[in-house]
Amino acid sequence: MQVQTLNTKSEFLAHFLQTEFNKYKSAADFVAFKLASEKTRDYSVRNGKTEELLEFNDCGILIEIMLNGHIGYGATCELTPEGIKRSFNSALEMTKKASTLGVHKFDKSVRPSVRGTYSTQRKIKLDYLSLKSIFDFLKTTSQALKVNDKIITAISDAMLVECSQHYLTSEGTEINQEFD
């Protein structure tokens, strides 16, 4: 048995998404999984003094199903086979029920097959900016805002967001996007 090494969190999540998607891609007329992963860092300086550094990591899967001409959705941040199964089954059941009440029937032409990648064009990737350089910039900016004594508080804030999206459909679409 060959062991596959996944070098990054992004590679691991893409592999996990593909594995889970393969279990469900034939369970409806159309199935799509969209994995979104976000890392947000928020830096704050007040009156030239460091206030805080907050970091958030969010990740989840959006599931889209077309059944009997109707479209339904599910989503989960529980990235386990059980969490995805629950979300998929919920979306499937909701779509089945809604299909009896619809005013319009869709077909797969509304979700054509495409392939593509996108990555933000940048000179410096956000991960390469040092904490010191970010806070030094914010301190300088905060102090520059306090131009006279009538200004009580001067705050500089920077929020850096890195977002990765991976989209798969039963029609063969595969889109990868990296934003930062």
Buried (B, 14 or more C-beta within 10 A) or exposed (E): EEEEEEEEEBEEBBEBBBEBBEEBBEEBBBBBBBBBBBBBBBBBBBBBEBBEEEEEEEBBBBBBBBBBBBBBBBBBEEBEEEBBBBBBBBBBEBBBEBBEEEEEEBEBEEBEEEEEEEEEEEEEEBEEBEEEEBBEBBBEBBBEBBEEEEEEEBEBBBEBEBBBBBBBBBBEBBBBBBEB
